[in-house]
Amino acid sequence: MRMAAAIEVRGLCPAVRAPSLVLHRRDDTLVPPAQSLYLAEHLPDARYVELEGADHPPWVGDNERFFAEVEHFLSCEHPALSGPVRLLRVLVAAGRALEVPLLGTLERFGGRPATSSTGVIYTFDGAVRAVECALALIDQQQDLRLTVHAGELEIRADGISGPAVDIAAAAARGSPVGQVTVTGVVKHLTLGSGLNLTDGPVVRLPGGEHVQLFLAARSSGSAGLTGPTQNG
């Protein structure tokens, strides 16, 4: 419960590229309806339905309308979202391109090189895996600068772009050599993973904003990793 309360990922709402149904009971005793209203207002294509009752779990109390709304939502046709293709990805930005011997480690963790005019970027599907990969890369080559960030990418034929790419690249340039740094978004996405995150440098972005970075390390007694386990 403490971990769930500490997660802050509201900034990722615009990156959701699927229709959303937000259900909330009007007198919920655990979570106020205002939180679900926020989601409905900030997700690109969301429908908010307020139900009667005070129970938080959907399977408790009067749940007939709850499941009726879900069934209706799943059976409806939803128009595709317009505009260029945008995806939520975790990024590892490097101060320079990885040398060939390190590409095997990148591949084992599911990382993929991406073309960007801003900097050297590798994309991942998960935050914990991306941080573990960055730590494994630093183990093999201590003169790297690596920053892990998460955000929305715009996908085009000639590569990726968007604020998330710019933030990751700028943060990597301002990170200390031989350290893996992560942004606040990644810090929240990796809560409960066992990674040790401590305050790191504050870097200045091209637009003048300042971003707090966190230094990543494995928890005490944790062995170095060379790739994900069989179960991911």
Backbone bond lengths (Angstrom), bond angles and torsions (degrees), N, CA, C in turn:
res aa  C-N    CA-C-N  psi(-1)  N-CA   C-N-CA  omega(-1)  CA-C   N-CA-C  phi
1 M - - - 1.459 - - 1.518 111.45 -
2 R 1.369 115.69 -40.95 1.467 118.80 177.82 1.530 111.15 -63.80
3 M 1.330 116.29 -40.14 1.458 120.22 179.71 1.523 110.51 -64.00
4 A 1.326 116.75 -44.22 1.462 120.20 -179.98 1.523 111.29 -62.53
5 A 1.333 116.65 -38.14 1.461 120.35 -179.27 1.524 111.85 -70.66
6 A 1.334 117.37 -22.23 1.465 120.64 -176.54 1.528 112.82 -87.22
7 I 1.319 118.00 -14.02 1.467 120.56 -176.08 1.529 109.78 -75.26
8 E 1.313 116.00 133.41 1.471 121.88 179.09 1.533 108.42 -131.43
9 V 1.327 117.04 98.96 1.469 121.12 -178.28 1.530 111.14 -129.34
10 R 1.337 117.22 25.34 1.460 119.02 -179.64 1.523 112.39 -60.10
11 G 1.337 116.10 -29.43 1.451 119.30 -179.35 1.515 113.87 -65.43
12 L 1.330 117.37 -13.59 1.464 120.82 -179.64 1.529 112.68 -90.36
13 C 1.319 118.10 -3.28 1.469 120.33 -178.25 1.532 113.40 -53.52
14 P 1.334 119.59 -45.52 1.468 119.00 -178.46 1.522 113.96 -62.56
15 A 1.335 118.08 -17.14 1.457 120.75 -177.93 1.523 112.87 -83.35
16 V 1.326 118.68 -8.03 1.460 121.07 179.10 1.527 108.60 -72.31
17 R 1.324 116.74 120.66 1.463 120.73 -174.53 1.525 111.18 -111.73
18 A 1.294 116.96 41.35 1.467 121.54 177.80 1.522 108.88 -143.50
19 P 1.328 117.45 149.98 1.470 119.53 175.39 1.524 110.29 -59.60
20 S 1.327 116.27 147.33 1.461 120.60 -176.16 1.516 110.65 -130.97
21 L 1.321 115.95 142.45 1.461 122.84 173.51 1.525 107.23 -115.05
22 V 1.323 116.24 121.61 1.464 121.68 -178.91 1.529 107.70 -111.93
23 L 1.321 116.94 115.95 1.464 122.85 -178.88 1.531 109.62 -113.17
24 H 1.331 115.94 138.23 1.466 119.21 179.53 1.525 109.00 -151.71
25 R 1.325 115.48 137.78 1.462 119.71 175.65 1.527 109.62 -84.39
26 R 1.315 115.00 135.69 1.462 122.05 -169.49 1.532 112.74 -57.04
27 D 1.313 118.06 -39.99 1.467 121.58 -176.31 1.529 111.90 -109.08
28 D 1.314 116.63 31.49 1.466 122.39 178.94 1.534 109.66 -49.78
29 T 1.339 116.16 125.32 1.466 120.64 -176.55 1.522 112.90 -85.99
30 L 1.338 118.19 -7.48 1.453 121.01 -177.85 1.531 112.72 -106.40
31 V 1.328 117.45 -44.27 1.469 122.03 -176.90 1.523 108.56 -127.36
32 P 1.326 119.29 126.44 1.467 120.92 -179.84 1.527 111.35 -69.94
33 P 1.331 117.70 147.34 1.467 120.96 179.40 1.519 114.10 -57.83
34 A 1.337 117.43 -25.72 1.465 119.91 -178.84 1.521 111.98 -57.89
35 Q 1.335 117.84 -29.85 1.463 119.79 -179.96 1.519 111.24 -70.18
36 S 1.323 117.20 -40.08 1.459 119.70 176.83 1.520 111.40 -70.69
37 L 1.329 116.52 -34.72 1.471 119.64 175.79 1.527 110.66 -61.78
38 Y 1.318 116.77 -38.27 1.463 119.95 177.38 1.529 110.12 -59.98
39 L 1.336 116.46 -46.10 1.464 119.72 178.51 1.521 111.20 -58.73
40 A 1.328 116.26 -47.11 1.463 120.03 -178.22 1.517 112.10 -61.64
41 E 1.322 117.13 -32.85 1.467 121.07 -178.68 1.530 112.57 -79.49
42 H 1.337 117.97 -23.49 1.457 120.18 -173.65 1.522 114.14 -109.86
43 L 1.312 118.46 -12.31 1.461 120.23 171.38 1.523 108.27 -77.94
44 P 1.339 118.34 141.06 1.466 120.33 -172.94 1.529 114.90 -60.28
45 D 1.337 118.08 -34.02 1.464 120.80 -177.01 1.519 108.06 -142.45
46 A 1.337 116.43 85.64 1.461 120.64 -174.14 1.521 111.62 -128.51
47 R 1.324 115.49 147.26 1.464 122.56 173.83 1.519 107.81 -119.50
48 Y 1.342 116.12 128.48 1.461 121.46 -178.57 1.518 109.17 -104.74
49 V 1.326 115.47 130.59 1.465 121.30 177.86 1.518 108.02 -128.57
50 E 1.326 116.19 123.27 1.463 120.89 178.14 1.518 108.81 -100.67
51 L 1.312 115.42 125.95 1.461 122.20 -176.91 1.521 110.56 -104.47
52 E 1.315 115.10 159.51 1.470 119.95 174.60 1.522 109.44 -75.98
53 G 1.336 115.56 151.58 1.452 119.57 174.33 1.510 113.03 119.51
54 A 1.350 115.48 173.52 1.461 121.86 -176.87 1.522 112.60 -124.39
55 D 1.329 117.77 -3.74 1.461 120.78 -176.68 1.523 110.48 -80.60
56 H 1.335 116.08 139.93 1.473 119.86 178.74 1.529 112.63 -84.54
57 P 1.345 120.37 -49.94 1.472 119.40 179.72 1.534 110.75 -64.98
58 P 1.310 119.06 135.34 1.470 120.62 -177.16 1.523 114.03 -66.29
59 W 1.329 117.55 -23.25 1.456 120.22 -177.43 1.532 113.09 -86.63
60 V 1.334 117.11 1.85 1.464 121.61 -179.89 1.524 108.54 -107.07
61 G 1.344 116.07 145.06 1.461 120.39 176.66 1.521 112.36 75.93
62 D 1.313 116.24 -155.30 1.464 122.17 -178.63 1.533 108.44 -75.84
63 N 1.336 116.04 102.08 1.455 118.93 -176.10 1.529 113.68 -112.09
64 E 1.327 117.95 7.57 1.465 119.90 -177.95 1.520 111.35 -62.41
65 R 1.351 117.65 -45.90 1.454 119.03 -179.37 1.529 111.26 -69.24
66 F 1.321 115.50 -34.09 1.471 119.67 178.21 1.527 110.30 -55.03
67 F 1.312 116.15 -52.90 1.459 119.05 -176.95 1.526 111.58 -73.62
68 A 1.321 117.43 -26.84 1.467 119.94 175.15 1.529 110.53 -65.24
69 E 1.340 116.39 -40.92 1.471 120.18 178.11 1.527 111.08 -65.60
70 V 1.319 116.68 -40.29 1.465 120.51 178.74 1.525 110.24 -64.48
71 E 1.326 116.70 -44.43 1.468 120.43 179.68 1.530 111.01 -61.92
72 H 1.334 116.30 -42.51 1.465 120.29 178.65 1.524 110.95 -63.16
73 F 1.330 116.66 -42.56 1.466 121.19 -178.92 1.528 111.06 -62.71
74 L 1.329 116.46 -43.58 1.461 120.44 -176.85 1.530 112.59 -72.53
75 S 1.321 117.05 -23.88 1.467 119.89 -176.73 1.529 112.87 -92.87
76 C 1.330 117.42 -7.44 1.467 120.71 -178.27 1.529 110.92 -85.34
77 E 1.334 114.99 153.82 1.453 120.90 171.10 1.523 108.83 -81.81
78 H 1.320 117.12 132.07 1.459 121.70 -179.80 1.527 109.04 -116.42
79 P 1.325 117.80 125.79 1.468 119.65 179.16 1.523 111.34 -65.26
80 A 1.318 115.43 145.67 1.457 120.50 178.94 1.528 109.82 -68.24
81 L 1.325 116.30 143.82 1.451 120.64 177.13 1.528 109.52 -70.85
82 S 1.319 116.47 137.69 1.454 120.82 -176.85 1.526 111.05 -85.42
83 G 1.329 114.90 170.27 1.458 120.65 176.80 1.506 112.24 98.54
84 P 1.323 117.39 178.22 1.464 121.56 -179.77 1.517 111.69 -65.67
85 V 1.327 115.83 159.72 1.459 120.97 -179.25 1.525 109.59 -69.88
86 R 1.331 115.67 125.83 1.465 120.89 177.74 1.520 108.40 -127.47
87 L 1.306 116.46 137.17 1.452 122.11 -178.79 1.513 110.55 -133.38
88 L 1.326 115.52 148.18 1.463 121.28 174.47 1.522 107.75 -88.71
89 R 1.315 116.89 122.82 1.455 121.41 -178.88 1.530 110.14 -139.47
90 V 1.314 114.69 156.14 1.461 121.06 171.26 1.522 106.87 -95.30
91 L 1.330 116.28 135.19 1.457 121.95 -174.96 1.520 110.56 -117.08
92 V 1.302 115.71 139.33 1.464 121.34 166.68 1.521 106.07 -112.07
93 A 1.325 115.90 115.28 1.455 121.61 178.20 1.522 108.92 -99.66
94 A 1.318 114.80 134.87 1.468 120.17 -179.24 1.517 109.94 -117.05
95 G 1.323 115.47 149.13 1.450 119.69 177.85 1.516 112.55 -65.20
96 R 1.337 116.33 -23.54 1.465 122.16 176.51 1.514 108.41 -155.71
97 A 1.313 116.73 167.01 1.463 121.11 -177.70 1.532 110.59 -63.37
98 L 1.322 116.16 143.03 1.455 120.16 178.52 1.519 110.28 -70.01
99 E 1.312 115.81 144.44 1.454 120.35 176.33 1.526 109.71 -74.19
100 V 1.330 115.62 157.13 1.469 121.32 -172.96 1.529 113.18 -53.54
101 P 1.326 120.60 -42.90 1.476 119.31 -179.04 1.529 113.95 -60.34
102 L 1.347 117.64 -22.02 1.458 120.20 -178.82 1.524 113.10 -86.64
103 L 1.314 116.97 -13.55 1.463 119.79 -177.02 1.526 112.25 -66.31
104 G 1.334 116.86 -27.44 1.464 119.59 176.23 1.519 111.44 -64.58
105 T 1.340 116.99 -40.29 1.471 120.55 176.32 1.517 110.62 -63.43
106 L 1.327 116.65 -43.98 1.459 120.97 177.80 1.526 110.59 -56.93
107 E 1.312 116.75 -44.18 1.470 121.10 -178.37 1.512 111.43 -66.30
108 R 1.337 117.82 -39.72 1.466 120.56 -179.05 1.518 112.08 -61.86
109 F 1.326 117.47 -31.29 1.460 121.23 179.31 1.533 112.65 -91.00
110 G 1.315 117.61 4.15 1.455 120.46 177.80 1.513 114.63 83.01
111 G 1.338 117.63 16.20 1.459 120.58 179.27 1.521 111.50 -79.66
112 R 1.328 114.97 149.85 1.464 120.46 179.88 1.530 109.29 -132.42
113 P 1.318 117.81 133.54 1.465 119.21 175.25 1.518 110.85 -68.98
114 A 1.319 117.72 144.18 1.461 122.71 -179.87 1.519 109.31 -129.73
115 T 1.323 115.16 145.00 1.458 120.50 178.77 1.518 109.46 -85.06
116 S 1.333 116.36 124.59 1.458 121.84 -179.99 1.514 108.94 -146.19
117 S 1.329 115.79 141.14 1.462 119.99 177.42 1.520 112.17 -80.43
118 T 1.334 116.33 -10.21 1.463 120.84 -175.37 1.518 113.12 -86.30
119 G 1.327 116.96 -38.44 1.453 120.58 -176.02 1.511 111.09 -177.84
120 V 1.328 116.34 -170.66 1.465 122.48 179.47 1.527 108.07 -88.14
121 I 1.332 116.73 115.80 1.464 122.01 -172.35 1.521 109.85 -127.19
122 Y 1.335 115.57 138.63 1.463 122.29 172.43 1.531 107.06 -126.24
123 T 1.328 117.87 137.82 1.463 121.43 -174.63 1.526 110.95 -107.65
124 F 1.334 114.34 149.04 1.464 122.35 -179.76 1.524 108.92 -137.26
125 D 1.346 115.22 159.90 1.461 120.47 177.28 1.521 112.73 -88.52
126 G 1.334 118.13 -19.73 1.462 120.62 -176.58 1.512 112.53 -136.26
127 A 1.328 115.95 147.78 1.464 120.96 -176.09 1.526 112.38 -71.82
128 V 1.332 117.84 -45.86 1.462 120.22 -177.94 1.520 109.97 -62.93
129 R 1.315 116.61 -43.96 1.464 120.23 180.00 1.523 111.02 -62.25
130 A 1.322 116.96 -39.08 1.464 120.14 179.46 1.529 111.31 -64.41
131 V 1.338 117.00 -43.11 1.469 120.11 179.32 1.520 110.20 -66.21
132 E 1.327 117.32 -42.52 1.463 119.79 179.36 1.524 110.79 -62.63
133 C 1.327 116.92 -38.51 1.460 120.54 177.24 1.522 110.57 -63.11
134 A 1.334 116.70 -45.41 1.462 120.62 179.38 1.528 110.91 -60.06
135 L 1.325 117.52 -41.16 1.461 120.82 178.30 1.530 111.12 -64.39
136 A 1.338 115.98 -39.97 1.464 119.64 178.25 1.522 111.18 -65.38
137 L 1.327 117.09 -36.40 1.462 120.73 178.21 1.525 111.11 -66.63
138 I 1.337 116.23 -41.88 1.469 120.28 178.12 1.531 110.87 -63.88
139 D 1.356 116.76 -36.02 1.464 119.83 177.34 1.527 110.90 -58.08
140 Q 1.323 115.46 -35.16 1.468 119.83 -176.43 1.528 113.07 -87.65
141 Q 1.331 116.75 -26.64 1.462 119.52 -178.88 1.524 109.12 -146.34
142 Q 1.325 116.13 103.38 1.463 121.70 -169.89 1.534 114.68 -79.01
143 D 1.329 118.34 -3.05 1.466 118.52 -178.58 1.526 112.81 -99.98
144 L 1.349 116.26 17.45 1.467 120.36 179.17 1.528 111.09 -86.28
145 R 1.325 116.06 155.82 1.466 123.35 166.89 1.529 106.31 -115.54
146 L 1.323 117.73 119.62 1.462 121.39 -176.44 1.523 110.09 -131.91
147 T 1.324 116.29 132.18 1.467 122.00 176.30 1.520 109.20 -128.71
148 V 1.331 115.95 137.01 1.465 121.65 178.97 1.524 108.53 -109.25
149 H 1.317 116.16 128.87 1.460 122.59 -179.17 1.529 108.19 -139.91
150 A 1.299 118.10 162.32 1.462 122.50 177.39 1.512 109.34 -135.62
151 G 1.306 116.10 140.80 1.460 120.09 179.28 1.512 111.68 176.71
152 E 1.313 114.15 -172.73 1.454 121.15 -175.96 1.524 111.10 -88.21
153 L 1.332 115.70 131.90 1.452 121.83 177.34 1.521 109.84 -109.88
154 E 1.304 115.42 146.49 1.451 120.83 170.27 1.526 107.24 -99.95
155 I 1.334 115.59 122.74 1.456 121.64 -174.34 1.525 109.10 -98.52
156 R 1.311 116.52 122.30 1.459 122.32 176.87 1.524 109.36 -129.57
157 A 1.333 115.28 169.04 1.452 119.59 -177.79 1.525 112.31 -61.46
158 D 1.334 116.91 -31.38 1.454 120.12 -176.50 1.525 113.33 -95.35
159 G 1.333 118.16 7.92 1.453 120.64 176.27 1.510 113.09 136.38
160 I 1.336 116.20 -160.79 1.457 122.18 -177.53 1.521 109.80 -112.49
161 S 1.332 115.22 156.02 1.459 120.44 177.53 1.517 108.20 -155.18
162 G 1.332 115.69 178.37 1.463 120.89 178.29 1.515 111.54 125.66
163 P 1.334 116.37 165.80 1.466 120.62 -178.79 1.523 113.74 -57.31
164 A 1.343 117.67 -35.45 1.465 119.83 -178.87 1.527 111.12 -62.01
165 V 1.331 116.44 -38.90 1.464 120.76 178.79 1.524 109.87 -65.89
166 D 1.330 116.34 -44.14 1.466 120.50 -178.99 1.528 111.27 -63.55
167 I 1.343 116.44 -42.01 1.466 120.45 180.00 1.524 110.48 -63.51
168 A 1.346 116.65 -46.80 1.466 120.32 -178.28 1.520 111.56 -61.44
169 A 1.333 116.72 -44.70 1.463 120.38 -178.26 1.526 111.21 -65.23
170 A 1.339 116.88 -43.82 1.461 120.31 179.84 1.521 111.18 -65.20
171 A 1.328 117.18 -38.71 1.460 120.95 179.85 1.524 111.04 -65.97
172 A 1.339 116.55 -38.50 1.469 119.66 179.41 1.525 110.63 -64.34
173 R 1.315 116.27 -38.91 1.468 119.21 179.69 1.522 111.97 -65.48
174 G 1.336 116.47 -29.17 1.453 120.21 -179.14 1.511 114.56 -96.03
175 S 1.334 117.23 4.12 1.465 121.08 -178.33 1.525 111.09 -86.79
176 P 1.330 116.70 153.63 1.465 119.45 178.23 1.521 111.89 -70.67
177 V 1.318 116.00 147.72 1.466 121.42 177.60 1.529 109.64 -66.01
178 G 1.343 115.15 138.86 1.456 120.19 176.98 1.510 114.74 80.07
179 Q 1.348 117.40 12.03 1.463 121.78 -179.86 1.523 109.90 -126.19
180 V 1.314 115.65 148.05 1.463 121.53 170.51 1.518 107.47 -99.63
181 T 1.318 117.21 122.08 1.456 121.16 176.44 1.522 109.62 -111.40
182 V 1.317 116.00 152.39 1.464 121.32 176.85 1.521 108.36 -131.81
183 T 1.321 115.78 154.31 1.456 120.78 176.50 1.532 109.99 -85.79
184 G 1.324 115.88 171.93 1.461 120.40 -179.45 1.514 112.85 -60.72
185 V 1.335 117.45 -34.59 1.470 120.27 179.02 1.523 109.97 -60.36
186 V 1.328 116.47 -46.91 1.464 120.38 -179.10 1.520 110.78 -67.75
187 K 1.323 117.30 -34.94 1.460 119.98 177.01 1.526 110.69 -56.36
188 H 1.325 116.65 -44.00 1.466 119.97 -179.59 1.526 111.55 -72.27
189 L 1.318 117.67 -35.49 1.461 120.96 -179.41 1.522 112.10 -69.14
190 T 1.324 118.08 -21.71 1.468 120.68 -176.96 1.524 113.16 -104.47
191 L 1.319 118.02 10.09 1.465 120.10 177.55 1.524 110.21 -56.85
192 G 1.320 116.22 134.90 1.455 120.83 179.37 1.513 114.14 86.84
193 S 1.337 117.76 -1.26 1.465 121.08 -176.64 1.519 113.17 -82.67
194 G 1.334 118.24 -16.09 1.453 121.26 -176.34 1.512 113.53 92.99
195 L 1.332 117.62 -3.71 1.452 120.08 176.09 1.528 109.72 -70.10
196 N 1.305 116.55 145.88 1.461 122.18 178.91 1.526 108.27 -99.93
197 L 1.333 117.47 114.97 1.459 122.65 -177.68 1.528 109.43 -119.16
198 T 1.316 115.92 124.71 1.462 121.27 179.38 1.528 109.22 -126.10
199 D 1.317 115.87 160.58 1.465 120.32 -178.49 1.530 111.15 -58.12
200 G 1.325 114.79 133.35 1.448 121.39 178.45 1.518 110.80 -119.91
201 P 1.324 117.21 -155.45 1.465 120.39 -176.95 1.518 112.06 -73.78
202 V 1.308 115.84 159.15 1.463 123.53 170.20 1.528 106.63 -101.72
203 V 1.330 116.76 123.99 1.463 120.23 -177.29 1.523 109.83 -112.29
204 R 1.306 114.79 151.56 1.456 121.68 -179.76 1.525 109.13 -98.29
205 L 1.339 116.80 128.56 1.453 122.20 179.05 1.525 109.99 -84.94
206 P 1.343 117.66 162.23 1.468 120.27 -179.95 1.525 113.84 -55.18
207 G 1.336 117.87 -31.25 1.456 120.67 -179.65 1.515 114.11 -80.67
208 G 1.328 117.51 -1.18 1.459 120.93 179.03 1.511 114.14 101.45
209 E 1.335 118.62 -13.68 1.462 121.49 178.89 1.522 110.22 -70.72
210 H 1.330 115.57 156.42 1.452 121.49 176.66 1.527 109.38 -114.94
211 V 1.324 116.10 137.79 1.464 121.86 -177.20 1.520 109.26 -123.76
212 Q 1.332 115.74 129.87 1.461 121.63 175.15 1.525 109.33 -79.00
213 L 1.319 117.03 126.96 1.459 121.89 175.29 1.530 109.36 -105.10
214 F 1.321 115.43 160.48 1.460 122.20 179.47 1.519 108.92 -126.41
215 L 1.331 116.23 138.36 1.453 121.68 178.86 1.524 109.04 -82.73
216 A 1.331 116.16 130.52 1.463 121.28 -177.28 1.522 110.13 -103.03
217 A 1.322 115.21 139.96 1.461 121.76 175.37 1.522 107.78 -151.18
218 R 1.303 116.35 158.79 1.461 119.92 174.42 1.527 108.63 -73.62
219 S 1.308 115.56 152.00 1.458 119.58 178.30 1.525 109.69 -64.97
220 S 1.313 116.47 156.68 1.458 122.04 -177.43 1.520 110.91 -56.91
221 G 1.327 116.08 130.46 1.461 120.67 179.27 1.503 113.77 87.79
222 S 1.335 118.09 -4.83 1.458 120.85 179.95 1.516 109.79 -79.10
223 A 1.311 116.41 137.13 1.461 121.05 -179.70 1.511 110.28 -80.63
224 G 1.315 116.79 152.84 1.459 120.67 176.11 1.506 110.81 -64.09
225 L 1.315 117.89 145.65 1.455 122.58 -177.50 1.513 110.29 -107.32
226 T 1.318 116.34 142.48 1.459 120.86 175.56 1.504 111.46 -112.73
227 G 1.304 118.37 -2.11 1.453 120.73 177.89 1.508 109.42 170.69
228 P 1.340 118.99 166.88 1.456 122.14 179.88 1.513 111.49 -67.21
229 T 1.318 115.89 154.26 1.452 120.25 177.79 1.512 110.00 -74.14
230 Q 1.330 115.29 173.70 1.459 119.99 -179.42 1.516 111.62 -59.72
231 N 1.325 117.35 -30.87 1.458 121.00 -179.70 1.503 112.62 -90.09
232 G 1.343 118.99 9.35 1.456 121.37 175.90 1.499 113.26 96.98
